[in-house]
Every structure is written in structure tokens, then in C-alpha cells.
Amino acid sequence: MTQIGIMIEGQDGLNWPRWKRILQTAEDCGYQSVFRSDHFSNASGPAKDSLEVWISLAYAASHTERIEFGPLVTPITFRHPAMNLRYATAVDDLSGGRLVYGLGAGWQDREHRQFGVPFHDFSTRFRMLEEALELTARLLRSDAPCDFQGEFYQLDDAILLPRPARPGGPPILIGGSGPKKTLPLAAKYAAEWNAAFISLDTYRARKARLAECLQQQGRAADDIKRSLMTRVIYRPTEAQLDAHLHENGLDAAELEARGLIVGSGSAVVDQLSRWVEAGVERFMLQWVELDDMANLELLARDVLPQFSD
């Protein structure tokens, strides 16, 4: 069954009243999941409300019953990976096994400067991510204290206690489409690969590359879930959609060519179906209008029943 969830930008005005409404709407309307970014601020523009990711996910764990949720994704620059993992396994246990643990190298320099977090070049951040994933894998699979000596991170007789209630701990998601670095890393460590803002043709090529990388790791092509994060621009009628696009100076055909989902209900269903045919198993539809729960509810009404079998 195709899974359809939503994705929220946690730095773009997210506060407790909005987060509570979003979670309740997703739970009530039948969305499969709610993912959110882990950022302290936007890359430009004025400062806005921003909830700390792990506090907000702990709330999601204890105030929802059905949906999956997680960071999409948490940068390894913000917190030591052992601490990140402690938060993730605790939240996963609290939720009864509904956390998806998204990890990434980080990309936004502004938030690092604002809050005094070192922001290294991409090569360094990627090596940090590789170490963080290996460290995470060791802590998750070892029932005895373990050591790790890396360039950036070290463990000395460390054990993750309590042991995760879910066998193997929360599934690791790696986002990104880089064929030389990110996809081999996903093939080695991830339970889910997430592509973001990518064209359909590029997605097909990256999916084939991922299959090659999985084979090199001795894994089958279906050992990893394939998901897509992209923005959805939806209105219940064509007239409302046209008015919204015109007001914001947007061109539907151009947006669709870039991999965004644009349309009323039937058009959204048609576009999602093309991605499903290309191999996408889970969608995280980016919903930028944090106060517009009415259209989020109508999107669920128009689209979710078409993918329920």
C-alpha cells in the first residue's frame, strides 16, 4: 500500500498551537505520517517560531496513537550522534515503535553561525555523517559495551541502555540523491532512502543507481524503502488553484517538471500515481501553509482513498 504523509518545515513558524493542530489533523484524516525538518532558522529572511525537534517528537510520541513521524532530517552537526541516538530510541520506545530516524550532513550555514555551531565544509560534514552512521549501527546492534575511534567521534566502553524495545531500533532514513556518496551510504546503513525535490527522470536514474549499490552491499533491491519528499500545492477546485498560482506567480507545468505535486484532487492523484509506478512507496508531501488545516483535510478526502488498497 502506498503511504502518504506530510512534511512540515519546523523552522518556518512552527509553535506549539500549530504543531498540536497539525498532528491532530494528520491523525484524524488518515495521513500515514508526519515528518518535520530539524532547523533552527530559515536560510534567509526574518526569524520565525521554531520548535526544537526532539522535544516536538517526544510530544508526537505521547499525543498520537497511529502515525509514524520523525526528523527529515536531523543534521549530525547539531548534536553528538550518540546523544541523537539516545533521544531517538527513547522517543521510539515512548511511541511504541513509530519513529523513523532521519540523518543527514546538514547544509544551512546561517543557523550554524547564529547559534555558534561549527559549520565545516561538505567533505568534512560527510565524513562526520559516515562516522555517525557507523557509531549508530554499533550502538544499536551491540548488547555489550563497545568502542569506536574515529576522526570526529569516539566511544569508550559505551552501551545504549535501556536497549531499544523495537528489534534493531528505529529504522534509519538517509535523504539525498548523490550517486557517488549518498546512495552508497544509504545502501550500507539505511532502511529507507528519501529523495527530495527531484524530477521523475532523475529519480528513475537514482533508483537504478541505488539498486547497484545495494547489490554491492549484498542487499536486495527491496531491502530499502523508497520515499519522496516534495511540495504539494493543492486546492479543491481548478478555479481556486488557478487563483492561488496566479496570486503567487507560479506556473503549474514548470513546478511539475521539477517534481512538485500541483493540482486539485484528481490531478494530485494522477501525479502521485506516476511516482508510484516509478517505485515510490512513501510520500512526505511538504505542506507550507501551517495554519491551513481546512485544505489539508480536503487533500486527505480527495487523495488518500485512492491509495488505500
C-alpha positions in Angstrom: 0.0 0.0 0.0 1.3 3.5 -0.9 1.9 5.6 2.2 1.1 9.3 2.1 2.2 11.6 4.8 3.0 15.3 5.2 6.2 17.2 5.9 6.4 20.4 7.9 9.2 23.0 8.0 9.8 23.2 11.7 11.8 26.5 11.5 9.2 28.3 9.4 6.8 29.5 12.1 6.1 26.2 13.9 5.0 26.7 17.5 3.0 24.5 20.0 -0.5 25.5 18.9 0.3 24.8 15.2 2.2 21.6 16.0 -0.7 20.3 18.0 -3.2 21.1 15.2 -1.0 19.5 12.6 -0.6 16.3 14.5 -4.3 16.0 15.3 -5.3 16.7 11.7 -2.9 14.1 10.4 -4.1 11.5 12.9 -7.8 12.3 12.3 -7.6 12.5 8.5 -5.7 9.3 7.8 -2.3 10.6 6.8 0.3 7.8 7.3 3.0 10.0 8.8 4.2 13.5 9.8 7.8 14.4 9.2 9.5 17.7 10.1 12.7 19.4 9.4 15.4 20.0 12.0 16.5 23.6 11.6 16.9 26.5 14.0 16.1 29.1 11.4 15.5 29.6 7.7 18.4 30.3 5.3 17.2 33.9 4.8 14.6 36.3 6.0 13.3 37.3 9.4 13.4 34.9 12.4 10.3 32.8 12.9 9.0 30.5 15.6 10.9 27.2 15.6 10.3 24.1 17.9 13.3 22.0 18.9 13.0 18.8 17.0 13.3 16.1 19.7 11.0 17.9 22.2 8.4 18.2 19.5 8.8 14.5 18.5 8.5 13.4 22.1 5.2 15.3 22.2 4.1 13.5 19.0 5.0 10.1 20.6 2.8 10.7 23.6 -0.1 12.6 21.9 -0.7 10.4 18.8 -1.5 6.8 18.5 -1.2 5.8 14.9 1.0 7.9 12.7 4.7 7.5 12.1 6.9 10.5 12.5 10.5 11.7 12.5 13.1 14.3 11.6 13.6 14.8 7.8 16.4 15.0 8.6 18.5 15.8 11.7 21.9 17.2 10.9 24.9 15.5 12.6 26.4 18.9 13.2 23.9 19.9 15.9 24.4 17.1 18.4 26.8 14.3 19.2 25.5 11.2 17.3 25.4 9.1 20.5 23.1 11.7 22.1 21.0 11.9 19.0 20.6 8.1 19.1 19.6 8.2 22.8 16.9 10.7 22.0 15.7 8.7 19.0 15.5 5.4 20.8 13.8 6.9 23.8 11.2 8.6 21.6 10.7 5.4 19.6 10.1 3.5 22.7 7.7 6.1 24.0 5.7 5.9 20.8 5.5 2.1 20.6 7.9 2.0 17.7 6.7 4.8 15.3 9.8 6.9 14.9 11.8 7.0 11.6 15.3 8.2 12.3 16.3 10.5 9.5 20.0 11.6 9.4 21.9 14.0 7.2 25.1 16.0 6.9 23.4 19.4 7.3 23.6 22.2 4.7 22.5 25.6 6.1 25.3 27.8 7.3 23.2 30.7 8.6 21.7 28.7 11.5 25.1 27.4 12.5 26.5 30.9 12.6 23.5 32.2 14.6 23.8 29.7 17.3 27.5 29.1 17.5 27.6 25.6 15.9 30.7 24.9 13.8 29.9 24.6 10.1 32.5 22.6 8.3 32.9 22.2 4.5 30.9 19.5 2.8 33.6 16.9 2.6 34.2 17.2 6.4 30.5 17.1 7.2 30.0 14.0 5.0 32.9 12.2 6.8 31.2 13.1 10.1 28.0 11.6 8.8 29.8 8.4 7.8 31.2 8.1 11.3 27.9 8.9 12.9 26.2 6.2 11.0 28.8 3.6 11.9 28.7 4.6 15.5 24.9 4.4 15.5 25.0 1.0 13.9 27.4 -0.3 16.5 25.4 1.0 19.5 22.1 -0.3 18.1 23.4 -3.9 17.4 25.6 -4.4 20.4 24.2 -5.8 23.7 27.7 -5.3 25.2 29.8 -2.2 25.7 31.6 -1.2 22.5 34.4 1.1 21.4 34.8 3.4 18.4 37.7 5.5 17.5 37.0 7.9 14.6 38.3 11.1 13.3 35.5 13.1 14.9 33.7 10.7 17.3 34.9 8.2 19.9 33.2 5.7 22.1 34.9 4.1 25.1 33.1 1.1 26.7 29.7 2.6 25.6 26.4 0.8 25.6 22.9 2.0 24.8 20.7 1.4 27.8 17.9 0.7 28.0 18.1 -1.5 24.9 15.6 -0.4 22.2 12.3 -2.1 22.6 12.0 -2.4 18.8 14.3 -5.1 17.4 17.2 -3.2 15.7 15.9 0.1 17.0 14.2 2.8 14.9 14.8 2.5 11.1 17.4 4.8 9.7 16.4 7.1 6.9 19.1 8.7 4.7 18.0 11.6 2.4 19.7 12.8 -0.7 20.3 11.7 -4.3 24.1 12.0 -4.8 25.1 8.9 -6.8 28.7 8.8 -5.7 28.4 9.3 -1.9 24.9 9.5 -0.6 23.4 6.5 -2.4 26.3 4.1 -1.4 25.9 5.3 2.2 22.1 4.7 2.1 22.7 1.2 0.6 25.1 0.4 3.5 23.2 1.8 6.5 19.6 2.8 5.7 16.2 1.1 5.9 14.7 4.0 3.9 16.1 6.2 1.1 14.4 9.6 0.7 14.7 11.7 -2.5 13.7 15.3 -2.3 12.7 17.9 -5.0 13.8 15.7 -7.9 12.5 15.2 -11.4 10.8 11.9 -12.3 13.5 11.1 -14.8 16.3 11.8 -12.4 14.5 9.8 -9.7 14.4 6.7 -12.0 18.1 7.0 -12.7 19.0 7.4 -9.0 16.7 4.4 -8.1 18.7 2.3 -10.6 22.0 3.5 -9.1 20.7 2.7 -5.6 19.9 -0.9 -6.8 23.6 -1.2 -7.9 24.8 0.0 -4.5 22.5 -2.4 -2.7 23.8 -5.3 -4.8 27.4 -4.3 -3.8 26.4 -4.5 -0.2 24.8 -7.9 -0.6 21.3 -6.5 -0.2 18.2 -7.0 -2.4 16.6 -4.0 -4.2 13.5 -4.2 -2.0 15.5 -4.3 1.3 15.2 -0.5 1.5 12.0 1.6 1.4 12.0 4.3 -1.2 10.3 7.6 -0.3 9.9 11.1 -1.9 9.7 14.5 -0.2 8.3 17.2 -2.4 6.0 20.2 -2.0 2.3 19.8 -2.7 0.3 22.8 -4.0 -3.4 21.7 -3.7 -6.8 23.4 -3.9 -10.1 21.6 -4.1 -11.2 23.2 -7.3 -9.4 24.3 -10.5 -10.6 27.8 -10.1 -9.2 28.1 -6.6 -5.9 26.5 -7.8 -5.6 28.9 -10.7 -6.2 31.9 -8.4 -3.6 30.7 -5.9 -1.0 30.1 -8.6 -1.7 33.5 -10.3 -1.5 35.3 -6.9 1.9 33.8 -6.2 3.3 34.0 -9.7 3.6 30.2 -10.1 3.5 28.1 -13.2 2.0 24.6 -12.7 3.8 22.9 -15.6 7.2 24.3 -14.6 6.6 23.2 -11.0 5.6 19.7 -12.0 8.6 19.3 -14.3 10.8 20.0 -11.1 9.0 17.2 -9.3 6.4 19.2 -7.3 2.8 18.0 -7.0 0.3 20.6 -8.2 -3.4 20.4 -8.7 -6.9 19.7 -7.5 -7.7 16.2 -6.2 -7.7 14.3 -9.5 -4.5 15.9 -10.8 -2.7 15.2 -7.5 -3.8 11.5 -7.7 -2.6 11.3 -11.3 0.8 12.8 -10.5 1.3 10.7 -7.4 0.4 7.6 -9.4 3.2 8.3 -11.8 5.7 8.4 -9.0 4.2 5.2 -7.6 4.8 3.5 -10.9 8.4 4.7 -10.7 8.8 3.0 -7.4 8.0 5.5 -4.6 6.5 3.7 -1.6 6.1 6.6 0.8 5.3 10.3 0.1 6.2 13.2 2.5 4.1 16.0 1.0 5.6 19.3 2.1 2.7 21.5 3.5 4.0 25.0 3.9 0.7 26.7 5.0 0.9 25.8 8.6 -2.5 27.4 9.5 -4.4 25.9 6.6 -5.8 22.8 8.1 -9.0 23.0 6.0 -7.3 22.3 2.7 -5.1 19.7 4.4 -8.3 17.9 5.4 -9.7 18.3 1.9 -6.5 16.9 0.4 -6.9 13.8 2.5 -10.5 13.5 1.5 -9.7 13.8 -2.2 -6.5 11.8 -2.4 -5.9 9.2 0.4 -8.8 6.9 -0.5 -7.3 6.4 -4.0 -4.2 4.8 -2.5 -5.7 2.8 0.4 -5.6 -0.6 -1.3 
